[in-house]
Amino acid sequence: MKKYGRLDKQPGTSWNYSSVGCALLADVVEKVSKISFPEYISNYICKPAGMMNTYVLTPYMNHPDSLRSVSYINPGPASSSLGAVDFVKTNLSSPW
């Protein structure tokens, strides 16, 4: 966390997506609940809300999901077509 330096804005003054913040949230949930983040989300958020086909996608999932949406990437301004791409992270040696 130290390598990211100080906050850009004061807490509560604006919103911005943060991969680091999401990872920190997952760590806190796991430490407090004593279960994995995907298990916590499934047990306490998805199932109670009736979201039976929703889950946290991890590189450790060993089954294909035919209901999973397809992610797309724009190859750039020179192309008008989008290409399908799989965003499941498989290289766990780096957070990026």
matplotlib code that plots the C-alpha trace (Angstrom):
import matplotlib.pyplot as plt

x = [0.0, 2.9, 4.0, 0.8, 1.5, -1.0, -4.7, -5.6, -8.6, -10.0, -12.1, -15.8, -15.3, -15.4, -15.6, -13.0, -12.5, -9.5, -8.1, -5.9, -8.9, -10.8, -7.9, -7.7, -11.4, -11.0, -8.2, -10.1, -13.2, -11.1, -9.3, -12.5, -14.8, -12.1, -13.3, -12.2, -13.6, -15.3, -17.0, -18.1, -19.6, -21.4, -22.8, -23.6, -24.4, -25.2, -27.2, -29.4, -30.1, -31.1, -28.1, -27.5, -25.3, -23.1, -19.7, -16.2, -14.2, -10.7, -7.9, -8.4, -11.8, -11.5, -14.8, -16.0, -19.0, -21.2, -23.3, -20.3, -20.4, -17.8, -15.4, -14.3, -11.3, -11.2, -8.1, -7.8, -9.1, -8.0, -10.4, -14.2, -14.4, -14.2, -12.4, -13.4, -10.9, -10.7, -9.8, -9.3, -5.9, -3.6, -0.3, -0.4, 3.2, 2.1, -1.0, -1.3]
y = [0.0, 2.4, 2.4, 4.1, 7.1, 9.5, 9.6, 11.8, 13.3, 13.3, 10.3, 10.8, 13.7, 11.7, 8.3, 6.4, 2.7, 1.3, -2.2, -1.8, -0.8, -3.9, -6.1, -4.5, -5.0, -8.7, -9.0, -7.4, -9.5, -12.7, -11.7, -10.8, -13.6, -16.3, -17.6, -16.8, -13.7, -15.6, -17.9, -14.8, -13.1, -16.3, -17.0, -13.5, -11.5, -13.6, -16.5, -14.3, -12.0, -15.0, -14.5, -18.2, -17.8, -14.9, -15.5, -14.0, -15.2, -16.4, -18.0, -21.1, -21.9, -25.3, -25.5, -23.6, -21.4, -21.4, -18.6, -16.2, -13.1, -12.5, -9.6, -7.5, -5.3, -2.5, -2.9, 0.9, 3.8, 2.3, -0.6, -0.5, -4.1, -5.4, -8.6, -11.2, -11.5, -13.5, -11.4, -14.2, -13.5, -16.5, -14.9, -14.5, -13.3, -9.7, -7.7, -6.4]
z = [0.0, 0.7, -2.9, -3.9, -1.8, -0.3, -1.3, -4.3, -2.5, 1.0, 1.9, 1.2, -1.2, -4.5, -6.0, -8.1, -8.9, -7.2, -7.8, -4.8, -2.7, -3.9, -3.0, 0.4, 0.9, 0.0, 2.5, 5.3, 4.6, 4.7, 8.0, 9.7, 8.4, 8.5, 5.0, 1.5, -0.2, -3.0, -0.4, 1.7, -1.4, -2.3, 1.2, 2.4, -0.8, -3.9, -2.4, -0.1, -3.0, -5.2, -7.5, -8.1, -11.2, -9.8, -8.3, -7.8, -10.8, -9.8, -11.7, -9.5, -10.9, -12.6, -14.5, -17.6, -17.2, -20.3, -18.8, -18.3, -20.4, -23.0, -22.4, -25.4, -26.2, -28.6, -30.9, -31.3, -33.3, -36.7, -36.3, -36.0, -34.7, -31.1, -30.3, -27.7, -24.9, -21.7, -18.6, -16.2, -14.6, -14.7, -13.8, -10.0, -9.6, -10.2, -9.2, -12.8]

ax = plt.figure().add_subplot(projection="3d")
ax.plot(x, y, z, "-o")
ax.set_aspect("equal")
plt.show()
